Amino acid sequence: KAGVTQTPRYLIKTRGQQVTLSCSPISGHRSVSWYQQTPGQGLQFLFEYFSETQRNKGNFPGRFSGRQFSNSRSEMNVSTLELGDSALYLCASSGSSSASGNTIYFGEGSWLTVV
Amino acid sequence: GQQLNQSPQSMFIQEGEDVSMNCTSSSIFNTWLWYKQDPGEGPVLLIALYKAGELTSNGRLTAQFGITRKDSFLNISASIPSDVGIYFCAGQGPGTYKYIFGTGTRLKVLA
């Protein structure tokens, strides 16, 4: 079974631009969550989607948005990029529809550098 | 952002030694997960815990869900060089889909 696939793996953007990251979950998984990882803040929850609906959102500004498609693939978008948005963005998928016992499996991440 | 207290922050051990690390929270959790992350890669799930008091093993790794539901422990026995990496705990509270992660334990194994 293929794991969580994220694209692109690496990208460099300029301040003020916007970026879209893509995530394909493990086959059969319908829950997709996104996390930001930085040296200073560690792993921080961005949002979680299930059946195209956002069920939980972390404490990030509105510049961070996401969506999920009917095939469970997900995208996240960051608009008006700032230097502080440089981070590893991780997508995780889960086969559980409920919060209880919701084990998440990560992809390899997308490294975003904002210059 | 929120992070769980994870200790120790780093460890340097000799090959063959046992390792212990733990995570603590001020609130209760329903699920604890433990991950290992290598440089430039995403976290890889090691062990999942779903019940207070649960003790689960995965090869040389053993993890426990604390009875208070506010802590968890990971032990690695007979460490080997490939155990090098950063270990994270993650806890999920009742009624939420988000996980809060620990600050990480950086493990280095000296051959």
Chai-1 contact restraints between the chains, C-beta under 6 A:
chainA,res_idxA,chainB,res_idxB,connection_type,confidence,min_distance_angstrom,max_distance_angstrom,comment,restraint_id
A,Q41,B,G1,contact,1.0,0.0,6.0,A-B,restraint_1
A,G42,B,Q3,contact,1.0,0.0,6.0,A-B,restraint_2
A,G42,B,F101,contact,1.0,0.0,6.0,A-B,restraint_3
A,G42,B,T103,contact,1.0,0.0,6.0,A-B,restraint_4
A,L43,B,F101,contact,1.0,0.0,6.0,A-B,restraint_5
A,Q44,B,G1,contact,1.0,0.0,6.0,A-B,restraint_6
A,F45,B,K98,contact,1.0,0.0,6.0,A-B,restraint_7
A,E48,B,Y97,contact,1.0,0.0,6.0,A-B,restraint_8
A,R55,B,Y97,contact,1.0,0.0,6.0,A-B,restraint_9
A,N56,B,Y97,contact,1.0,0.0,6.0,A-B,restraint_10
A,N56,B,K98,contact,1.0,0.0,6.0,A-B,restraint_11
A,L90,B,G42,contact,1.0,0.0,6.0,A-B,restraint_12
A,A99,B,G95,contact,1.0,0.0,6.0,A-B,restraint_13
A,A99,B,T96,contact,1.0,0.0,6.0,A-B,restraint_14
A,A99,B,Y97,contact,1.0,0.0,6.0,A-B,restraint_15
A,G101,B,Y50,contact,1.0,0.0,6.0,A-B,restraint_16
A,T103,B,A48,contact,1.0,0.0,6.0,A-B,restraint_17
A,Y105,B,L45,contact,1.0,0.0,6.0,A-B,restraint_18
A,F106,B,G42,contact,1.0,0.0,6.0,A-B,restraint_19
A,F106,B,P43,contact,1.0,0.0,6.0,A-B,restraint_20
A,G107,B,G42,contact,1.0,0.0,6.0,A-B,restraint_21
A,E108,B,E41,contact,1.0,0.0,6.0,A-B,restraint_22
A,E108,B,G42,contact,1.0,0.0,6.0,A-B,restraint_23
A,G109,B,G42,contact,1.0,0.0,6.0,A-B,restraint_24
